[in-house]
C-alpha cells in the first residue's frame, strides 16, 4: 500500500519545487545576513545546554554562516562534519534531480546505495564521540 501526502501531477511537483527553492534561498539569506553566534534569532543546542557535551550538529549554524562568507577555516572549527556534508548533499541533489539520463548511476549507488545510511550513521556517532574527547 502506497501512501501519498500530496498530488503527484506535474503542476503540483513544480509548485512544490518552487516553494521549497524559495524557502531554501530565504534560509540562506537569513544565515548570510545574521551571525548565529551574535543573534538571539538562532536557537542554542539543548543537548549542549543540558549535558555540557556537543552534539554532532553543534556549531552547524555558525559553520553555515562562515561557509556563506567563504571562511572555510572558521567553518571547519565550528563543525568539521558540516563542512564535509555540504558537498555530499549537493551531490545527492544533483544525482536525484538533475541527472535525468542517469549517467552517474554507479556514483549514486556508491554514495547513496544500500549501506550508505548505516555508514553515515556510524560516521556521525564516531564524530560525536571524538569531538567530545577534548
Beta strands, then each sheet from edge to edge (+ up, - down):
end
